[in-house]
Amino acid sequence: MFQLILKDILLLKKIFLFAAAYIIVMMMFLKEDSAVVFFVSVIAVTYMLILSACAHDDKNKADILLNSFPLTRRTVVMARYCSIFVFSVTAIMYYLVIAHILQMTGLSAQAHSVSLENVAAALCAVIFINSVYFPVFFKFGYIHSRLVGFILFFGTFALAPAFFEQADHPLVQDVIHYFSHLSEGKEMAIVAVVMMLLLAVSFFFSLQFYRKREF
């Protein structure tokens, strides 16, 4: 499984360089709060890397080759899900290193600090997007799932402002009130459990779809 992830990393060297350039541009020219820049950067870079990896495999008929090896389809699917975290960590590290360099050189006057809440919010968004995307990808393949990935990516940014506009809704207020009485550790634990359940359900469907596909 780790060899499959390493394969993606080695094949996406140019995309990794482009991702670094993307973050630099975002930091220097996006005049938003640093939390927003971080959120957008992590989601965009992870999206870019995952879809590029899926596109590369589709272009080179990697599924046919992988299924000729002594690999279970469960391993192939699991590798894709593990790549969510590998690419997310890569995006976060890119951001932190680039932010430090830009501030040291004076190219960015804005302080790009990152809190644990910022990281959790970005990871939740990345997990949600890919938990919806991967079952479609494993069911129909990259070509027919591109539109879904596009909608999920841009829909996340389009709907986020609308979500915050509903902050005064009674249901939202009840949720905020409930979490306000919990410790930070309990909040993180609840969020982690929900995200893991979402991933587990997504993985189950992806595996079932992939097992039924013919190559």
Secondary structure, 3 states (H helix, E strand, C coil): CHHHHHHHHHHCHHHHHHHHHHHHHHHHHCCCCHHHHHHHHHHHHHHHHHHHHHHHHHHCCHHHHHCCCCCCHHHHHHHHHHHHHHHHHHHHHHHHHHHHHHHHHCCCCCCCCCCHHHHHHHHHHHHHHHHHHHHHHHHHCHHHHHHHHHHHHHHHHHHHHHHHHCCCCHHHHHHHHHHHCCCHHHHHHHHHHHHHHHHHHHHHHHHHHHHHCCC
